[in-house]
Amino acid sequence: MDITEKELEHLASLSNLSLSETEKTGLKKDLKNIISYISQLDELDVENVPPTYQVFEMENVWRDDEIKPMETSREDLLALTVESFDNQIKVPKVL
């Protein structure tokens, strides 16, 4: 499969690359070799091979949320702040 000049320029644009003519020539050759190498997979017989979506037996580990008692009270924590208002810590504006 040959890479056209338009396709190469499109790939370079997507990659935000500016290529010289020498680099374009080398990249075209490299891409052609890569595509040729990968196209060898088309020769494999995968008729009776089930699709593999994940190679490791992984599963999400979920835990129940549980409220644990705190050793300090809300009032004690708010007393450590410079300024608080309505049971919330008041901080300087960021924007």
Secondary structure per residue as TSV (DSSP state, phi and psi in degrees):
chain	resnum	aa	ss	phi	psi
A	1	M	-	360.0	127.7
A	2	D	-	-93.5	142.1
A	3	I	-	-92.2	125.2
A	4	T	-	-79.7	162.9
A	5	E	H	-61.9	-38.6
A	6	K	H	-64.1	-43.4
A	7	E	H	-64.2	-40.9
A	8	L	H	-63.9	-43.0
A	9	E	H	-65.2	-35.8
A	10	H	H	-65.8	-45.0
A	11	L	H	-61.6	-42.6
A	12	A	H	-63.7	-39.0
A	13	S	H	-65.5	-44.2
A	14	L	H	-62.5	-33.0
A	15	S	T	-89.0	-0.3
A	16	N	T	57.7	46.1
A	17	L	-	-114.8	142.7
A	18	S	-	-111.6	122.4
A	19	L	-	-113.9	140.2
A	20	S	-	-79.1	170.2
A	21	E	H	-62.5	-38.2
A	22	T	H	-63.8	-43.0
A	23	E	H	-66.2	-38.4
A	24	K	H	-61.7	-43.2
A	25	T	H	-62.0	-46.3
A	26	G	H	-65.3	-40.6
A	27	L	H	-67.2	-39.6
A	28	K	H	-59.4	-43.8
A	29	K	H	-64.5	-44.3
A	30	D	H	-63.5	-44.6
A	31	L	H	-64.1	-38.9
A	32	K	H	-62.6	-41.8
A	33	N	H	-65.3	-41.1
A	34	I	H	-63.8	-47.5
A	35	I	H	-64.0	-39.6
A	36	S	H	-62.3	-42.3
A	37	Y	H	-65.1	-44.7
A	38	I	H	-72.0	-29.0
A	39	S	G	-65.4	-13.5
A	40	Q	G	-62.8	-23.4
A	41	L	G	-64.6	-25.4
A	42	D	G	-64.5	-19.8
A	43	E	G	-81.6	-12.3
A	44	L	S	-75.1	142.3
A	45	D	-	-91.6	108.2
A	46	V	-	-117.0	26.2
A	47	E	T	-57.0	-46.4
A	48	N	T	-106.3	21.1
A	49	V	-	-101.2	121.0
A	50	P	-	-71.0	148.9
A	51	P	-	-63.0	143.4
A	52	T	-	-106.3	116.2
A	53	Y	S	-96.3	-28.4
A	54	Q	-	-151.1	130.6
A	55	V	S	-87.8	-17.5
A	56	F	S	-108.4	146.2
A	57	E	-	-78.9	87.9
A	58	M	-	-118.1	149.0
A	59	E	-	-147.4	152.3
A	60	N	-	-67.5	141.0
A	61	V	-	-106.3	111.6
A	62	W	-	-106.6	147.6
A	63	R	-	-129.9	151.8
A	64	D	-	-73.3	139.8
A	65	D	-	-74.3	130.6
A	66	E	-	-134.8	140.4
A	67	I	-	-86.8	123.1
A	68	K	-	-104.8	143.4
A	69	P	-	-66.1	142.3
A	70	M	-	-95.0	150.3
A	71	E	S	-82.0	-15.6
A	72	T	S	-119.7	160.7
A	73	S	-	-95.4	164.7
A	74	R	H	-60.1	-40.7
A	75	E	H	-62.6	-40.0
A	76	D	H	-63.2	-41.0
A	77	L	H	-69.4	-41.6
A	78	L	H	-66.6	-28.0
A	79	A	H	-68.1	-21.3
A	80	L	T	-80.7	-13.2
A	81	T	S	-84.1	161.3
A	82	V	S	-71.1	-43.0
A	83	E	-	-148.4	138.7
A	84	S	E	-136.3	157.8
A	85	F	E	-150.1	127.0
A	86	D	T	54.7	48.5
A	87	N	T	61.6	26.8
A	88	Q	E	-131.3	151.9
A	89	I	E	-81.6	127.6
A	90	K	-	-93.1	127.5
A	91	V	-	-123.4	160.0
A	92	P	-	-65.4	153.6
A	93	K	-	-63.1	141.6
A	94	V	-	-91.0	-37.1
A	95	L	-	-97.0	360.0
